Amino acid sequence: MAEEESKPLAYIPEIILKKRKSNEEWALKRKAQYEERNALIRKRAKHDFIRMPEDFIKEFRTRELDLVKMKHRTKRKRPALEMTESKLLFVIRINGKREMHPKTRKVLYNLRLRKIFSGVFVKANEGIIEKLQKVEPYVTYGYPNLKNVKEMIYKKGYAKIDNQRVPLTDNNIIEQALGKYGVICIEDIVHEIASVGPHFKEVTNFLYPFNLNKAEGGLQGTKTLYKQGGDTGNREDQINELISKMN
């Protein structure tokens, strides 16, 4: 009986062979990258572990110094409330992260300024001035004009509904939340804030803090007072120039 003829090898197209080789090379390259990345992570973790006590002490001292400075500021004589016809202030948070003492952060959170470049409308009174004095290195503020109040609300205004940010695109939302105060549309919101009306608190609580853009060339990142050539503190009417850059 004749030996069975051996079956011919299946033909594999050259393009598939090249693809297999490419995939193998890619897999080896990815494996090398993965091992290199893990080695770097382990090295950084070890380095961070060694530095952690030193960093913790430095961070603790920075925060304690922040608390000391805040206490010194509150002992200063408060500036007189030299308001224009309106007692409206717009406050913008421009600084502050790890260097803040928890008590400083608490004041900022009380002002609803949880993020850098967030802004809120507030009614100027002794209590607000005291809070602003405590967080002076982290905020700037002043007297917004009607044009900026209106543009801010129309462009960046959001309602706070069940802790959700809801755009002010439907007057029904406004009427449902504020109708009992006679505020039924976005124009009523503008009027109530600009005039610091009798329901100013209810309207500002209805609004989410405004998320502003970083002002190109408008802020230098310094904690020096604006009146001394820096960024922070009271800008009075000149806050309007900064608002226009950040809106």
C-alpha positions in Angstrom: 0.0 0.0 0.0 1.4 3.3 -1.0 2.2 5.6 1.9 -0.4 8.3 2.5 0.7 11.5 1.0 1.5 14.1 3.6 -1.1 16.9 3.7 0.3 20.2 2.4 0.8 22.9 4.9 -1.9 25.5 5.0 -0.9 28.6 3.2 -0.8 31.7 5.5 -0.8 35.0 3.7 2.2 37.2 4.2 0.1 40.1 5.5 -1.2 37.9 8.3 2.3 36.8 9.2 3.4 40.4 9.4 0.4 41.3 11.5 1.2 38.5 13.9 4.8 39.7 14.2 3.6 43.2 14.7 1.2 42.2 17.4 3.9 40.2 19.2 6.3 43.1 19.1 3.5 45.4 20.3 2.7 43.0 23.2 6.4 42.9 24.3 6.6 46.7 24.1 3.5 47.1 26.2 4.8 44.6 28.7 8.0 46.5 29.0 6.2 49.8 29.4 3.9 48.3 32.1 6.9 47.0 34.1 8.7 50.3 33.7 5.6 52.2 34.9 5.1 49.9 37.9 8.8 50.3 38.8 8.4 54.1 38.6 5.3 54.0 40.8 7.0 51.8 43.4 10.0 54.2 43.4 7.8 57.3 43.8 5.8 55.6 46.5 9.0 54.8 48.4 10.2 58.3 47.9 6.9 59.8 49.1 6.9 57.5 52.1 10.3 58.8 53.1 9.3 62.4 52.6 5.8 62.1 54.1 6.7 63.1 57.7 8.6 66.1 56.5 5.8 67.2 54.2 3.2 66.6 56.9 5.1 68.9 59.3 5.6 71.6 56.7 1.9 71.4 55.8 0.8 71.6 59.5 3.0 74.6 60.1 1.7 76.4 57.0 -1.9 75.8 58.1 -1.2 76.9 61.7 0.5 80.1 60.3 -2.7 80.7 58.2 -4.8 80.5 61.4 -2.5 82.9 63.2 -2.7 85.4 60.4 -6.4 85.1 60.3 -6.6 85.9 64.0 -4.4 89.0 63.4 -6.6 90.2 60.6 -9.8 89.9 62.7 -8.1 92.1 65.4 -7.5 94.9 62.9 -10.0 97.7 62.8 -12.6 96.8 60.2 -12.9 99.2 57.2 -16.0 101.3 57.3 -18.8 100.2 55.1 -18.4 102.8 52.4 -21.1 101.5 50.1 -22.6 103.0 47.0 -26.3 103.3 46.8 -26.5 99.5 46.7 -25.1 97.3 49.4 -24.4 94.6 46.9 -21.0 92.8 46.8 -19.7 90.2 44.5 -17.1 87.9 46.0 -14.7 85.7 44.0 -12.5 83.1 45.5 -9.1 83.3 43.8 -6.7 81.3 46.1 -6.5 78.6 48.6 -5.9 74.8 48.8 -3.7 72.9 51.1 -2.2 75.9 52.9 -5.5 76.8 54.4 -6.4 76.1 58.0 -9.7 74.2 58.5 -11.2 77.2 60.2 -10.3 79.3 57.2 -11.8 76.7 54.9 -15.0 76.7 57.0 -15.5 80.4 56.5 -15.1 80.1 52.7 -17.5 77.2 52.7 -19.9 79.3 54.8 -19.7 81.9 52.0 -20.4 79.0 49.5 -17.0 79.5 47.9 -15.9 75.9 47.7 -13.9 76.2 44.5 -11.3 78.5 43.1 -12.8 81.0 40.6 -16.3 80.6 42.1 -18.3 83.7 42.9 -21.3 84.7 44.9 -23.5 87.8 45.5 -23.7 88.9 49.1 -25.3 91.7 51.0 -22.7 94.0 52.6 -23.1 94.1 56.4 -20.9 93.8 59.5 -21.1 90.0 59.5 -20.1 89.7 55.9 -17.2 92.1 56.3 -16.0 90.1 59.3 -16.0 86.9 57.2 -14.3 88.6 54.3 -11.6 89.9 56.6 -10.9 86.4 57.8 -10.4 85.0 54.3 -8.9 88.1 52.8 -5.9 86.3 51.2 -8.2 84.0 49.3 -10.8 86.3 47.9 -11.4 89.5 46.1 -14.6 91.5 46.0 -16.3 94.7 45.1 -19.4 96.5 44.0 -20.8 95.0 40.7 -22.7 97.2 38.4 -26.1 96.3 36.9 -24.6 95.3 33.5 -22.4 92.7 35.2 -25.1 91.5 37.5 -27.4 90.9 34.5 -24.8 89.2 32.3 -23.6 87.0 35.2 -27.1 85.7 35.9 -28.1 85.3 32.2 -24.8 83.7 31.1 -23.7 81.6 34.2 -26.8 81.4 36.3 -27.9 78.0 37.6 -30.6 77.1 40.0 -30.1 74.8 42.9 -32.9 72.2 42.8 -32.5 69.2 45.0 -28.7 69.9 45.2 -28.6 69.7 41.4 -27.4 72.5 39.0 -30.3 73.4 36.8 -29.9 76.0 34.0 -32.2 79.1 34.2 -33.9 78.3 30.9 -37.4 77.8 32.2 -39.3 80.5 34.2 -41.6 77.8 35.6 -38.7 76.5 37.7 -38.2 80.0 39.1 -41.9 80.6 39.8 -42.2 77.2 41.5 -39.3 78.0 43.9 -39.6 81.8 44.3 -43.2 82.6 43.2 -44.3 83.1 46.8 -41.8 86.0 47.1 -43.1 87.6 43.9 -40.1 86.4 41.9 -41.4 84.5 38.8 -38.8 85.1 36.0 -35.1 85.6 35.5 -35.6 89.4 35.2 -37.1 89.4 38.6 -34.0 87.6 39.9 -31.7 90.2 38.3 -33.8 93.0 39.9 -33.9 91.4 43.4 -30.1 90.9 43.4 -29.2 94.3 41.9 -31.4 96.2 44.3 -30.6 94.0 47.3 -34.4 93.5 47.7 -36.3 92.1 50.7 -35.9 88.5 49.4 -32.3 88.8 48.4 -31.3 85.9 50.7 -33.9 83.5 49.3 -32.9 84.4 45.7 -29.2 84.0 46.3 -29.7 80.7 48.1 -31.8 79.6 45.1 -28.8 80.3 42.8 -25.8 78.0 42.6 -22.4 79.8 43.1 -21.2 81.1 39.7 -18.3 79.2 38.0 -16.1 81.7 36.5 -13.3 81.5 33.9 -9.7 82.1 34.8 -8.9 85.7 34.0 -6.0 85.8 31.5 -3.7 88.6 32.6 -6.2 89.6 35.2 -4.7 87.8 38.2 -1.1 87.3 39.2 -1.7 84.7 41.9 -0.5 86.9 44.8 -2.1 87.2 48.2 -1.1 90.8 48.5 -4.0 93.2 48.7 -5.3 94.7 45.5 -4.8 98.3 46.9 -1.1 97.3 47.5 -0.6 96.0 43.9 -1.8 92.4 44.5 -5.0 90.5 43.8 -6.9 90.1 47.0 -9.3 92.1 49.1 -11.6 95.0 48.2 -11.5 96.3 44.6 -14.5 98.5 45.1 -16.0 99.5 41.6 -12.9 98.0 39.9 -14.3 94.5 40.5 -16.3 95.1 37.3 -13.2 94.9 35.1 -12.3 91.5 36.6 -15.8 90.2 36.3 -15.9 91.1 32.6 -12.7 89.1 32.1 -14.0 86.1 34.0 -17.5 86.0 32.7 
